[in-house]
Amino acid sequence: MRKWYTVETHLIKLAEGISGASPYCVPTSVSFLIGAKMFIPDKLNQSTSTRLKKFRQKLLKKETLAEIKLKTTFESSGVRHKAQHIIPPYIVDFYLYQKKIVIELDGSIHNKARIQQADSRKESFLGSLGLFVFRYKNDTPHHEILQDINSVPDISQEEKEEFCKKIWFLKEIFFQSDLIIERPASFQEILDLNKQVKRLRQIKARFKDTVEAQNCQWLGFQVFGFAQEYAVFYDPISKKRIELNIMGASKNLIKETIKLYRKGIKVQI
């Protein structure tokens, strides 16, 4: 059975470096592209589930002093929590499951613009799940954190069941398919992409054999939005990466496109 994966840009770049000089000649075990919102490769070396669990263990072994102190405060105050908890595809510093609260402790690295942008997308996604996200500096007094926690009522059994359904859906999405999604900004985005990928799988089933019959290497899909969905493959003869807009594409069009590339004629389709 194929599995779902999520890969961030730095991991994709790492895989490129392993594959060799050309970003277009990647081995099939890491066949994917950079820059798109969604990817559908053939397979990857490590599942999202395994990667997240390993990263969580690493975080638990290298807890910051601020995290250790807050954990001690929670334990002495009777605050039920989970440290470095996985909410696919993210890991949060603390999850208070009785109140649906996420607590993030920020060091100086979170002052960087790039990190703040990633934090914003993470908060947006967690908020779309109905979670309360509290972000604090490492030196925030613990009585202020406890005061914020106590201001949020415990969730009802109905809310708990509804949230569990979303989590199970996310695990199914990220752990049991061949879809790669960069850091999502909302739960609705996942729902929309899930519908889109079902249609792309059907297209892949039609075109992949034709591509490989022309001695080309199927790379996957690159998706930027509606009507901007490209089947991407590598032609070792012309040494070109070919991107073909799948809207209106056919098996004959794929064959003719490859012929033109091999004649040195680059076409925009």
Secondary structure, 3 states (H helix, E strand, C coil): CCCCCCCCHHHHHHHHHHHCCCCCCCCHHHCCCCCCCEECCCCCCCCHHHHHHHHHHHHHHCCCHHHHHHHHHHHHHCCCCEEEEEECCEEEEEEECCCCEEEEEECHHHHCHHHHHHHHHHHHHHHHCCCEEEEEECCCCHHHHHHHHHCCCCCCHHHHHHHHHHHHHHHHHHHCCCCEECCCCCHHHHHHHHHHHHHHHHHHHHHHHHHHHCCCEEEEEEEEECCEEEEEEEECCCCEEEEEECCCCCHHHHHHHHHHHHCCCCCCC
